[in-house]
Amino acid sequence: MRQKDCSISGGPGTAARRDIRICGSVAILALAAVAASPTPAHADEGGGSFWQPGTYDSFAAVPVEPGWSFSATYTHASASAGAAVAAAREIQIGRLDPNLKATLSANVSGVADTILISPSYAFKTPVLGAQAVASVSTLLGRTSTALSGTVTASLGPLTLARSDSITDAVTGFGDLSPQLTLNWSKGLHNFMVYGTGNIPVGAYRSTRLSNLGLGRGAVDAGGGYTYLNSDAGYEFSAVAGLTYNLLNPSTNYQSGVDFHLDWGASRNLTDVLFVGPVGYFYNQIGCDSGSGDRVGCFESRVAGLGAQVGYSFPMGKYEGYLNLKSYGDFAAQNRGSGWSVWLAFTISPPEAAAAPSRPMLHK
């Protein structure tokens, strides 16, 4: 299942840029959170890709204030898929013989409520001329899955039909996802590169419909860009990356290589409040493989579009930041689709004192 959200978003003030890295590793859902996505089956084995589409949004490449930060992101996600995905799930858990010549009329649906916890540390000393940020993410929550349908098979002159209805739920922790990010700032232009991965220590069992862990390792890397014009109050960010999935030792199934693109734009309404659109595109560019792959290439694709609002506020010696966003999926192929809501809360160091004449969003 997942949703990791590590809502990497920023806001109109320094806090606006800060949570970006804080959650960065969701990979970041991964992004282990990703494993908790309720999407019933994502072409990637087990119904969950390592990367959670929507992980990054606005201010993704903007440097943050040095020091420790903490982010917690609550995500509610609901998704469903048709017969192809349902068949893959039944084969995975051993309820459908892949060698049987049969037709399946079925659907699978899932709901997840999770919290992604992501502490991070931004180093003051530059690395390769960039700001380095290290973080780690893990997931806590509950995901439930329901599968129902009818299998029809022909054995000689006989036609046999079997109805199946399965429900499953799990509560616990997801996998661990460490991440390292480098950020460069050149006036209005900001650049970043990141590397993250999945350590499979979360709640997982190959014969279970619902899981909070992936059951496999993964490596993900990519880069991003942010255009930030503080005087005009506009911003645009985009982050793209590739995921290489390791073999699942429990099932001997290896998911293909995944490409993902997250983006976000914002317009300041005040110094501490912004709104804007968000979106993502996810496309599996490599076939699944391994001796445990009984469904073939099974490449998946999905796109999402939504909106966000961010608000920054003081919290004693720290700064607080809230980001609320929601996505709706479309153009899904071999993957569950639905909608999700993400609410991120971040605590981070305050912005260094700046000259009174300098706009709040400037470094």
C-alpha positions in Angstrom: 0.0 0.0 0.0 1.2 3.9 0.7 1.4 7.0 1.2 4.6 8.6 2.4 3.9 11.5 2.5 6.6 13.6 3.3 5.0 16.5 1.8 8.1 18.3 0.7 6.7 21.6 0.3 7.7 25.1 1.2 6.0 28.3 2.2 6.1 31.9 1.7 8.6 32.5 4.5 11.8 30.6 5.4 9.6 27.9 6.8 8.3 27.7 3.4 11.6 26.5 2.1 12.4 24.4 5.1 10.2 21.4 5.2 11.3 20.7 1.7 14.3 18.8 2.8 12.9 17.8 6.1 10.7 15.3 4.4 12.8 14.8 1.5 13.5 11.2 2.1 10.1 10.1 1.9 11.3 8.5 -0.5 10.6 9.0 0.4 8.1 7.0 0.4 10.4 6.7 0.4 9.3 7.0 0.4 8.8 3.8 2.4 5.6 5.5 2.9 5.1 4.4 -0.5 4.8 1.0 0.6 1.8 2.0 2.5 -0.1 3.4 -0.3 -3.6 2.0 -0.5 -3.3 1.6 -4.3 -4.2 -2.0 -4.6 -1.6 -3.0 -7.1 0.9 -0.9 -8.8 2.5 -3.1 -11.5 5.4 -3.0 -9.2 5.1 -6.2 -7.1 2.8 -6.2 -4.1 0.8 -3.2 -5.2 3.3 -0.6 -4.0 6.1 1.3 -5.8 8.9 2.7 -3.7 8.4 6.2 -4.9 5.2 7.8 -3.7 4.0 10.2 -6.5 3.5 13.6 -5.0 6.4 13.4 -2.6 7.8 16.8 -3.8 6.0 20.0 -4.6 6.8 23.7 -4.2 10.2 25.0 -3.1 11.8 21.6 -3.6 15.2 22.8 -4.5 15.5 25.9 -2.2 18.2 25.6 0.5 16.9 25.5 4.1 18.2 26.9 7.4 21.1 24.9 9.0 20.2 22.7 11.9 17.7 20.0 13.0 14.2 20.0 11.6 11.2 17.6 12.1 8.3 16.8 9.9 5.2 14.7 10.3 2.8 14.1 7.4 -0.6 12.5 7.7 -2.0 11.0 4.6 -5.4 9.6 3.8 -5.6 7.8 0.5 -8.2 5.7 -1.3 -7.7 3.8 -4.6 -9.2 1.0 -6.7 -8.3 -1.0 -9.7 -9.8 -3.5 -12.1 -9.4 -7.1 -13.2 -5.7 -7.0 -14.3 -4.5 -5.6 -11.0 -6.9 -7.9 -9.1 -5.6 -11.0 -10.9 -2.0 -10.0 -10.1 -2.8 -9.7 -6.4 -4.6 -13.0 -6.3 -1.6 -14.7 -8.0 0.8 -13.0 -5.6 -1.0 -14.3 -2.5 -1.6 -17.8 -3.9 -5.3 -17.6 -4.6 -5.2 -17.9 -8.4 -3.2 -20.4 -10.5 -1.3 -18.4 -13.2 -1.4 -21.5 -15.4 -5.1 -21.8 -15.4 -6.9 -20.6 -18.6 -9.6 -18.5 -17.0 -11.2 -15.1 -17.1 -11.5 -12.9 -14.1 -14.1 -10.3 -13.4 -12.9 -8.5 -10.3 -11.8 -5.3 -8.6 -9.6 -4.5 -5.7 -9.7 -1.4 -3.5 -7.8 0.0 -0.6 -7.7 2.7 2.0 -4.7 3.9 4.0 -4.3 6.3 6.9 -0.6 6.9 7.7 1.8 9.3 9.3 5.3 9.7 7.8 7.9 10.9 10.4 11.0 12.5 9.0 13.7 14.1 11.1 16.5 15.8 9.1 19.7 17.8 9.6 21.0 20.6 7.3 24.7 21.1 7.4 26.2 24.6 7.7 29.5 23.7 6.0 29.0 23.6 2.1 29.6 20.3 0.3 30.7 20.8 -3.3 29.5 24.3 -3.0 26.0 23.1 -2.0 24.0 22.8 1.2 23.9 19.1 2.3 20.8 17.8 4.1 20.5 14.3 5.6 17.2 12.8 6.6 15.5 9.5 7.4 11.8 8.6 7.1 9.6 5.9 8.5 5.9 5.2 8.4 3.3 4.5 11.0 -0.3 3.7 10.2 -3.0 1.3 9.0 -3.9 0.1 5.5 -6.8 -2.1 4.5 -7.5 -3.9 1.2 -10.6 -5.6 -0.3 -10.7 -7.9 -3.3 -13.9 -9.4 -4.9 -14.7 -11.0 -8.2 -15.5 -14.1 -10.1 -13.1 -16.6 -11.9 -14.5 -18.5 -14.8 -12.6 -21.5 -16.2 -13.2 -24.2 -18.8 -12.2 -27.8 -18.3 -13.1 -29.7 -21.4 -16.9 -29.5 -21.8 -17.3 -28.1 -18.3 -17.4 -24.5 -17.3 -16.6 -23.7 -13.7 -17.0 -20.5 -11.8 -15.7 -19.4 -8.4 -16.5 -16.2 -6.5 -13.9 -14.8 -4.3 -14.1 -12.1 -1.6 -11.0 -11.2 0.5 -10.4 -8.5 3.0 -7.2 -7.8 4.9 -5.8 -5.0 7.1 -2.5 -4.3 8.9 -1.4 -1.7 11.4 2.2 -1.1 12.2 5.4 0.5 10.9 6.7 0.8 7.4 10.3 0.6 6.0 13.1 3.0 6.6 14.2 5.5 3.9 17.5 7.4 4.4 18.2 10.3 2.0 20.9 12.8 1.2 20.2 16.0 -0.7 22.5 18.7 -2.1 21.0 22.2 -2.9 22.5 25.1 -4.9 21.1 28.6 -5.0 21.9 31.1 -7.8 19.7 34.1 -7.5 16.2 33.3 -8.7 17.4 29.8 -9.7 17.8 26.8 -7.3 19.0 23.3 -8.1 19.2 20.1 -6.2 20.2 16.4 -6.5 19.1 13.7 -4.1 19.8 10.0 -3.4 17.6 7.8 -1.3 16.7 4.2 -0.8 14.5 1.7 0.9 15.5 -0.6 3.8 12.9 -3.3 4.1 12.2 -3.6 7.8 8.5 -2.7 7.9 5.4 -4.9 8.3 5.4 -7.2 5.3 4.2 -10.7 4.4 4.1 -11.9 0.8 0.8 -13.8 1.2 -1.0 -10.8 2.7 -3.1 -8.3 0.7 -2.2 -5.4 2.9 1.3 -4.4 3.8 3.1 -1.4 5.2 6.5 -2.6 4.0 7.7 -3.4 0.4 9.6 -6.6 1.3 12.5 -5.5 -1.0 15.2 -2.9 -1.2 15.3 0.0 -3.7 17.6 2.8 -4.8 16.3 6.1 -6.1 18.1 9.2 -7.4 17.2 12.3 -9.2 17.4 16.1 -9.4 15.2 19.2 -9.3 14.8 22.9 -10.1 13.0 25.7 -8.4 12.4 29.2 -9.8 11.7 31.5 -6.9 10.9 35.2 -7.5 10.2 36.6 -4.1 9.5 40.2 -5.3 6.8 39.0 -7.6 5.5 36.3 -5.2 5.7 33.4 -7.7 7.5 30.1 -7.6 7.7 26.9 -9.7 9.4 23.6 -8.8 9.9 20.2 -10.6 11.8 17.1 -9.4 12.4 14.0 -11.6 14.1 10.7 -10.7 14.5 7.0 -11.4 13.9 4.0 -9.0 15.8 0.7 -9.3 14.1 -2.1 -7.4 16.0 -5.0 -5.9 14.8 -8.6 -6.0 12.3 -9.5 -3.3 13.9 -12.5 -1.6 10.5 -13.8 -0.4 9.0 -14.1 -3.8 11.9 -13.9 -6.3 10.1 -11.1 -8.0 12.0 -8.0 -9.2 10.0 -4.9 -10.1 11.0 -2.8 -13.1 12.7 0.6 -13.3 10.4 3.5 -12.5 10.5 7.1 -13.7 8.7 9.8 -11.7 8.1 13.6 -12.0 6.6 15.7 -9.3 5.9 19.4 -9.6 4.3 22.3 -7.8 3.7 26.1 -8.3 2.7 28.7 -5.8 1.5 32.3 -5.5 2.0 34.3 -2.3 -1.2 35.8 -0.9 0.7 37.2 2.1 4.2 36.9 3.6 3.1 33.7 5.4 0.4 32.2 3.2 0.5 30.7 -0.4 -1.7 28.7 -2.7 -1.1 26.8 -5.9 -1.4 23.7 -8.1 0.5 20.5 -7.7 0.8 17.4 -9.9 2.8 14.3 -10.8 3.5 11.8 -13.5 4.7 8.2 -12.8 5.7 5.7 -15.5 7.3 2.3 -15.2 9.9 2.1 -18.0 11.3 -1.4 -17.2 9.5 -4.7 -17.2 9.0 -6.8 -14.0 11.2 -9.9 -13.9 12.4 -12.8 -11.8 11.3 -16.4 -11.4 8.4 -15.3 -9.2 7.0 -13.0 -11.9 3.8 -14.7 -13.1 2.1 -11.7 -14.7 4.7 -10.7 -17.4 6.0 -7.2 -18.0 3.0 -5.5 -16.4 4.3 -1.9 -16.7 2.2 0.8 -14.9 1.5 4.5 -15.4 -0.5 7.2 -13.6 -0.8 10.9 -13.5 -2.2 13.2 -10.8 -3.4 16.8 -10.4 -4.4 18.8 -7.3 -4.0 21.9 -5.3 -2.1 23.0 -2.2 -2.1 25.7 0.5 0.8 26.5 2.8 1.0 28.6 6.0 4.1 29.6 8.1 3.9 30.7 11.7 6.3 31.3 14.7 6.7 28.7 17.4 8.9 30.2 20.2 12.5 29.8 19.1 11.4 27.8 16.1 9.2 28.2 13.1 6.1 26.1 12.2 4.8 25.3 8.8 1.5 23.6 7.7 0.9 22.4 4.2 -2.4 20.9 3.0 -2.7 19.3 -0.5 -4.9 16.9 -2.3 -4.5 14.9 -5.6 -6.8 13.1 -7.9 -5.4 10.4 -10.2 -6.1 9.9 -14.0 -4.7 8.0 -17.0 -3.9 5.0 -14.8 -2.7 1.8 -16.4 -2.0 -1.4 -14.5 -2.2 0.5 -11.3 -4.8 1.5 -8.8 -6.1 5.1 -9.0 -8.1 7.3 -6.7 -7.5 10.3 -4.5 -5.4 11.4 -1.5 -5.1 14.2 1.0 -1.8 15.1 2.7 -1.4 17.3 5.8 2.3 18.1 6.7 3.5 19.8 9.9 7.1 21.0 10.2 9.2 22.5 12.9 12.5 24.0 11.8 15.1 26.6 12.8 14.1 30.3 12.3 15.4 32.3 9.4 18.6 34.2 10.1 18.1 37.9 10.7 17.9 39.9 7.5 18.1 43.5 6.6 14.7 45.3 7.1 14.6 46.3 3.5 15.0 42.8 2.2 11.8 40.8 1.3 11.1 37.9 3.6 11.5 35.3 0.9 15.0 36.4 -0.1 18.1 34.6 1.3 
